[in-house]
Amino acid sequence: MYEIPKRSDAANQSVGLFYRDLQDIEIYVEDVNAEAIYTELLTRATGGRVKIKKVISLAGRENVVEMCQQYKEEFPALFIIDGDLDLLLDEREGPFARLFQHRLYCLENYLFCQNASAELLRDSSGRLLKHKAVDLLEWDNFTANITPTLLELFKVYAVSWKALEEDRIKTVSRRYHTMCTQQRNPSRWDLCSTKVQIVIDEIKDRVLNVITQERYQEIYDSVSGTIASLASPLCAISGKDYLLKALREYLELKGAKYSCDDGFKFKLARYCDIEPLAELSNAIIYTVNEGSYFQDS
């Protein structure tokens, strides 16, 4: 069976050369197949003040950080990576010139947005006025129902990531739907706090085989303090693996059926609030107009 050819790392790193006459900056990201979403978001966030024609995926965080450190060209460039579990542990890469690390879990967290979700309800209905869609969405109730359960799960993920550095176990890659129960009328999957607690207890037991209860609590309290300092607790939960999957199920409950694929993400990218992208937008504009950007810690 034939597969779509993939560019080598060297080819990925040279892509920007072919676009320098068409854009003001080279932007490199770790996410595969997210180039269109990034381009949409960054064009909206910068208000069209910067020409961005091609966002380049280097297929992995390590590749982005490595190329960032090796980059010696005069042409403006910015290298973007996710916050990941390091965000919850108050750990960051660098600082390195031209490196930008999201202050939320990942790119998809920007898409988890009340305004965008209401617009998708409108798109699906074709009849809803904006204020009616917002009322129907009941966003605060939705987020209040999922946030405490998922937040506790991600706190334990972060403790595990820190405590078991030499022998990491499965955490964020655990499938969201395995922690849900199937509902009918309409058919959907709802987050199940009992199933999540089973996962939490399993991970905690694994960690306590390696460290003491006192050390566990120390890391847990530190993670909780870090999360409290974020713009929103939801920043600490993976948008890609959890929040957008929960949102897709919730929109179906409200009468809007979408597949949780790249098309779904792109629709959200067209409508989501751009205020959370202000720091990234400023970094891009600074890089184009002033030179190498250093992100504050």
NORSUL-V807741 format. One record per residue. N is the residue number from 1. RES is the residue in three letters. SS is DSSP state (hx for helix, st for strand, lp for the rest). PHI is phi in whole degrees, 0 to 359 (NA if undefined). PSI is psi in degrees with one decimal (999 if undefined). Layout:
n:res:ss:phi:psi
N:RES:SS:PHI:PSI
N:RES:SS:PHI:PSI
This chain:
n:res:ss:phi:psi
1:MET:lp:NA:135.9
2:TYR:lp:279:143.4
3:GLU:lp:243:153.7
4:ILE:lp:294:127.8
5:PRO:lp:300:142.4
6:LYS:lp:249:140.6
7:ARG:lp:287:145.7
8:SER:lp:288:166.5
9:ASP:hx:302:-41.5
10:ALA:hx:296:-40.2
11:ALA:hx:294:-41.2
12:ASN:hx:302:-41.1
13:GLN:hx:289:-19.3
14:SER:hx:260:-4.3
15:VAL:hx:302:-41.1
16:GLY:hx:303:-29.6
17:LEU:hx:300:-33.5
18:PHE:hx:282:-10.6
19:TYR:hx:247:3.2
20:ARG:lp:296:-27.9
21:ASP:lp:281:-12.2
22:LEU:lp:254:-13.9
23:GLN:lp:218:166.5
24:ASP:lp:267:-14.4
25:ILE:lp:205:148.0
26:GLU:st:262:128.6
27:ILE:st:240:123.8
28:TYR:st:247:136.7
29:VAL:st:226:164.5
30:GLU:lp:271:-22.6
31:ASP:lp:285:131.8
32:VAL:lp:274:139.2
33:ASN:lp:65:22.9
34:ALA:lp:247:11.9
35:GLU:hx:296:-41.6
36:ALA:hx:292:-39.5
37:ILE:hx:294:-45.5
38:TYR:hx:299:-44.0
39:THR:hx:299:-43.1
40:GLU:hx:298:-49.0
41:LEU:hx:297:-46.5
42:LEU:hx:287:-32.8
43:THR:hx:294:-42.4
44:ARG:hx:294:-43.4
45:ALA:hx:295:-36.4
46:THR:lp:272:1.4
47:GLY:lp:62:27.4
48:GLY:lp:74:8.2
49:ARG:lp:282:-12.6
50:VAL:lp:232:132.6
51:LYS:lp:279:116.8
52:ILE:lp:234:109.6
53:LYS:lp:254:-28.1
54:LYS:lp:214:112.1
55:VAL:st:268:131.8
56:ILE:st:252:123.9
57:SER:st:273:130.9
58:LEU:lp:256:7.6
59:ALA:lp:57:55.5
60:GLY:lp:139:142.9
61:ARG:hx:299:-44.9
62:GLU:hx:300:-37.7
63:ASN:hx:295:-38.8
64:VAL:hx:293:-47.0
65:VAL:hx:296:-41.2
66:GLU:hx:297:-46.5
67:MET:hx:292:-34.8
68:CYS:hx:302:-44.5
69:GLN:hx:291:-26.8
70:GLN:hx:268:-11.4
71:TYR:lp:292:123.3
72:LYS:lp:235:3.0
73:GLU:lp:289:155.0
74:GLU:lp:279:-22.3
75:PHE:lp:296:135.5
76:PRO:lp:303:136.7
77:ALA:st:210:147.2
78:LEU:st:224:137.9
79:PHE:st:244:122.6
80:ILE:st:244:130.5
81:ILE:st:229:162.0
82:ASP:lp:283:165.3
83:GLY:lp:283:-42.8
84:ASP:hx:56:-163.2
85:LEU:hx:293:-20.5
86:ASP:hx:303:-32.8
87:LEU:hx:301:-42.0
88:LEU:hx:287:-20.9
89:LEU:lp:263:5.0
90:ASP:lp:59:38.5
91:GLU:lp:242:140.4
92:ARG:lp:223:153.8
93:GLU:lp:287:147.0
94:GLY:lp:80:-143.0
95:PRO:lp:282:141.4
96:PHE:lp:236:147.0
97:ALA:lp:303:134.1
98:ARG:lp:78:2.5
99:LEU:st:264:129.5
100:PHE:st:238:124.9
101:GLN:st:247:125.5
102:HIS:lp:303:143.5
103:ARG:lp:265:32.4
104:LEU:lp:212:173.8
105:TYR:lp:299:-48.4
106:CYS:lp:200:175.2
107:LEU:hx:309:-43.5
108:GLU:hx:295:-18.3
109:ASN:hx:297:-30.7
110:TYR:hx:296:-26.5
111:LEU:hx:276:-17.7
112:PHE:lp:280:92.1
113:CYS:lp:214:136.8
114:GLN:hx:298:-46.2
115:ASN:hx:298:-46.7
116:ALA:hx:297:-39.2
117:SER:hx:293:-40.2
118:ALA:hx:296:-38.9
119:GLU:hx:294:-34.8
120:LEU:hx:292:-32.8
121:LEU:hx:297:-41.8
122:ARG:hx:295:-43.7
123:ASP:hx:300:-40.7
124:SER:hx:290:-37.4
125:SER:hx:280:-48.8
126:GLY:lp:79:-0.9
127:ARG:lp:233:-15.8
128:LEU:lp:282:132.0
129:LEU:lp:285:160.9
130:LYS:hx:302:-47.7
131:HIS:hx:292:-29.7
132:LYS:hx:291:-39.3
133:ALA:hx:295:-41.2
134:VAL:hx:297:-43.1
135:ASP:hx:297:-43.9
136:LEU:hx:296:-35.1
137:LEU:hx:297:-40.0
138:GLU:lp:51:54.6
139:TRP:hx:301:-44.4
140:ASP:hx:297:-38.2
141:ASN:hx:293:-42.2
142:PHE:hx:300:-52.5
143:THR:hx:292:-34.5
144:ALA:hx:296:-30.6
145:ASN:hx:285:-32.5
146:ILE:hx:259:-24.8
147:THR:hx:298:-51.9
148:PRO:hx:302:-42.3
149:THR:hx:294:-48.5
150:LEU:hx:291:-33.7
151:LEU:hx:295:-42.3
152:GLU:hx:296:-39.6
153:LEU:hx:299:-44.8
154:PHE:hx:286:-27.1
155:LYS:hx:298:-43.5
156:VAL:hx:290:-38.2
157:TYR:hx:305:-46.2
158:ALA:hx:293:-40.8
159:VAL:hx:300:-45.1
160:SER:hx:299:-44.4
161:TRP:hx:300:-37.7
162:LYS:hx:283:-44.0
163:ALA:hx:283:-30.1
164:LEU:lp:249:44.1
165:GLU:lp:301:-30.6
166:GLU:lp:272:-15.0
167:ASP:lp:211:69.1
168:ARG:lp:296:144.5
169:ILE:lp:246:168.5
170:LYS:lp:295:128.4
171:THR:lp:230:-93.9
172:VAL:lp:297:-26.8
173:SER:lp:287:-5.3
174:ARG:lp:297:133.5
175:ARG:lp:289:132.8
176:TYR:hx:304:-44.4
177:HIS:hx:290:-16.9
178:THR:hx:288:-12.8
179:MET:hx:252:22.9
180:CYS:st:238:164.8
181:THR:st:244:141.8
182:GLN:st:280:133.3
183:GLN:st:244:163.3
184:ARG:lp:235:159.9
185:ASN:lp:56:70.9
186:PRO:lp:277:160.5
187:SER:lp:293:128.2
188:ARG:st:194:174.7
189:TRP:st:241:122.3
190:ASP:st:254:139.2
191:LEU:st:301:134.2
192:CYS:lp:247:112.9
193:SER:hx:296:-30.7
194:THR:hx:294:-44.3
195:LYS:hx:293:-37.1
196:VAL:hx:295:-41.0
197:GLN:hx:296:-34.3
198:ILE:hx:299:-43.1
199:VAL:hx:295:-44.0
200:ILE:hx:302:-47.6
201:ASP:hx:296:-38.9
202:GLU:hx:298:-47.0
203:ILE:hx:293:-42.6
204:LYS:hx:299:-41.4
205:ASP:hx:299:-41.3
206:ARG:hx:297:-41.7
207:VAL:hx:293:-41.2
208:LEU:hx:288:-9.2
209:ASN:lp:283:-12.6
210:VAL:lp:247:-37.9
211:ILE:lp:236:167.3
212:THR:lp:281:163.4
213:GLN:hx:299:-37.1
214:GLU:hx:295:-43.1
215:ARG:hx:293:-39.1
216:TYR:hx:302:-47.9
217:GLN:hx:295:-35.3
218:GLU:hx:298:-47.5
219:ILE:hx:293:-42.8
220:TYR:hx:301:-45.0
221:ASP:hx:295:-37.6
222:SER:hx:295:-43.4
223:VAL:hx:298:-43.9
224:SER:hx:299:-40.2
225:GLY:hx:294:-39.4
226:THR:hx:295:-44.3
227:ILE:hx:299:-38.0
228:ALA:hx:297:-22.9
229:SER:lp:272:-8.0
230:LEU:lp:285:162.3
231:ALA:lp:301:-33.7
232:SER:lp:206:144.3
233:PRO:hx:303:-29.4
234:LEU:hx:296:-19.4
235:CYS:hx:297:-21.9
236:ALA:hx:272:-3.2
237:ILE:lp:251:135.1
238:SER:lp:299:118.6
239:GLY:hx:292:-39.7
240:LYS:hx:294:-48.5
241:ASP:hx:268:-17.0
242:TYR:hx:228:-58.2
243:LEU:hx:296:-45.7
244:LEU:hx:291:-30.4
245:LYS:hx:290:-39.0
246:ALA:hx:295:-39.6
247:LEU:hx:296:-43.5
248:ARG:hx:302:-43.5
249:GLU:hx:295:-39.1
250:TYR:hx:291:-40.0
251:LEU:hx:297:-34.8
252:GLU:hx:295:-38.8
253:LEU:hx:301:-34.0
254:LYS:lp:271:4.2
255:GLY:lp:102:5.5
256:ALA:lp:246:116.0
257:LYS:lp:259:119.2
258:TYR:lp:226:154.3
259:SER:lp:271:142.5
260:CYS:lp:276:73.8
261:ASP:lp:232:-170.3
262:ASP:hx:295:-31.9
263:GLY:hx:296:-40.3
264:PHE:hx:299:-45.8
265:LYS:hx:296:-40.7
266:PHE:hx:294:-37.9
267:LYS:hx:299:-43.0
268:LEU:hx:296:-38.3
269:ALA:hx:297:-29.2
270:ARG:hx:287:-23.6
271:TYR:hx:245:-16.8
272:CYS:lp:294:156.6
273:ASP:lp:297:140.0
274:ILE:lp:259:-5.0
275:GLU:hx:304:-42.1
276:PRO:hx:297:-14.0
277:LEU:hx:267:7.8
278:ALA:hx:300:-43.9
279:GLU:hx:296:-42.0
280:LEU:hx:293:-41.1
281:SER:hx:300:-44.9
282:ASN:hx:297:-36.7
283:ALA:hx:295:-40.0
284:ILE:hx:293:-48.0
285:ILE:hx:296:-41.2
286:TYR:hx:299:-45.0
287:THR:hx:300:-41.0
288:VAL:hx:290:-41.0
289:ASN:hx:266:-28.0
290:GLU:lp:244:-36.4
291:GLY:lp:133:-158.1
292:SER:lp:303:133.7
293:TYR:lp:260:136.2
294:PHE:lp:242:122.0
295:GLN:lp:280:137.0
296:ASP:lp:295:149.0
297:SER:lp:286:999
